[in-house]
Every structure is written in C-alpha cells, then in structure tokens.
Amino acid sequence: MNLRETADRVSKPVWIGLGFALLGGVASLDYITGVELSFSLFYLLPIALISWAISERLGLVFAILSSCVWILVDLWSGDSNRAANLFAYMWNATARLGFFLLPVFMIRLNRAMEHEKTLARTDFLTGALNARFFHEMAQMEINRSFRYKRHFTLAFIDVDNFKNINDTFGHTEGDTVLRTIATKIKSHLRKTDIVARVGGDEFVVLLPETDAQTAPIAISNMQRALLKEMAENGWAVTFSIGVLTLTSPRLSVDEMLGRADQLMYVVKNGGKNNIHHASYPEETIAIKLDL
C-alpha cells in the first residue's frame, strides 16, 4: 500500500485534527521561544499535511490561518517595534503568507503533473493503458523474462458484434460497454497483470509469470465472467481471444502482438466467441471451449 492509499484510508476529520494539533504545537513553541528564534519554516508542516492529505483548497485555508496565528503569536510575544510600524508589519505578514502558500502550490503542481502523466499512458475512455504505454510495459516484461527465464502470456481480445451495439443503441451505449469490459477484465485478473485498449473494440492482456498450462484456464475464466456481465446487461456481444504464451521471449513487442492477433483471427474465422492458444516457440495448441 502506497502513501496515497494510506491517506485515503484515514478520514478527513482525523487529518484536520492532526493539522490543527500540529499548528497549535508550532504556535506554542513559537510563543515560548519568543521573537529571537523564528519558527516560520515549521508553520509549513500543517499546511503541507492538509494540502497533501485532503485538498489544496483546504491547504490554502490553513495557510491563511497559519499566517493569522503567526501574527497573533508575534503580538503576544511583545514585539512592540514591529507592532508600532503597522505598514511594515502588515507587509511582512503578507510576505509570510506568500511563503506559507508555497507547499500548496507545489502539491497542486505535482498533482497536475501526475494527472498529465496518467493521461499520457491511459485510454481516456476505459481507463485501461493505451497502446503506446502498453508497448513500453510489454518490452519491460520481455526483458525481465529473458533475464530470469520466466514465461509470460499475451491475450488479444476482440469484441464480437460490437458494431451492432453502436448501430442499435448509439455510441454512448457503446462507450459504456467498452468501459464495462475494461473494468471487468481488470477486476477478474491479478494486480500484476496489464490491461490495455489497443483499438476501437480490441484489448490486450499481459499475464506475467503465466505458462502454457495456466494461461488457458485464466483466460477462459475471464471470458466466462465477461460473457456473464454482457448477458446481465442485455448486450449481445461475445469475445474472440487469441492467447500466446512465450516460453522464450525472442520476439519484439510488435511481433508478439502480431502473432496473438493472428490467433484471434483464427477464432474469428472459425465462428467467433472462442479462445485459440499457442506457445512460442513451441507448436500451436488449439483450445476449443464449450461456452
């Protein structure tokens, strides 16, 4: 579990309570030490915490609150010289507020960059990986499998009769079908498996550490789950799937996809709604399933 997931598991009131407690602790130390020692840097802690754990908007509120607390602590500490020159005092307070806003803007910038990075590697409609990023991930898996002598499997999935959905119900319904398919595939497989949309109604699934014995079982179970989901929603689509297990990763990503695509077309030409499996460089194994 990463830090973001940990933050999401903690309720907002708890984070806000921690923010206030941290702000109160910093203000207390600032008051005790007096004007000789500056605690401005430590006021950033509750601001950064709230901005990261909850939102930048609430972080902005904490920045303003911290600035007000700093002013009060300064006045109570007995700094009469600064209090006497009101203009200079307010100028410095405004500058301090700008300093307090730095973590808010930095976290906002970081989240914007992360969002752009996510958009660059995912399909905007389904949330699955896009074809470009899948190529990168697949090449990494080829390299890893070559180094550690591990098998992996690639499944090429084509949605049968998807055009009928668009023609009958419209493209909005078709988009819903594609999103549902992507969600169902991801929920049925392991977290280490990779799901990508590589065409209008075409998906690929990469299964690390999956050999020729377990691959047909995993893909068959996934297909049955997909068919059940489609039937429950009244969508008359099925799935033609080509499955390629690589026992020696000597192919490029494009060659690997091309072979899996050919296996999928074996199913298409044979009546659709089935799975055809092969191992490379071993001989082809046809898997005929009663669905």
Secondary structure, 3 states (H helix, E strand, C coil): CCHHHHHHHCCHHHHHHHHHHHHHHHHHHHHHHCCCCCCHHHHHHHHHHHHHHCCHHHHHHHHHHHHHHHHHHHHHCCCHHHHHCHHHHHHHHHHHHHHHCHHHHHHHHHHHHHHHHHHHHECCCCCCECHHHHHHHHHHHHHHHHHHCCCEEEEEEEEECHHHHHHHHCHHHHHHHHHHHHHHHHHHCCCCCEEEECCCCEEEEEEECCCCCCHHHHHHHHHHHHHHHHHHHCCCCEEEEEEEEECCCCCCHHHHHHHHHHHHHHHHHCCCCCEEEEEECCCEECCCCCC
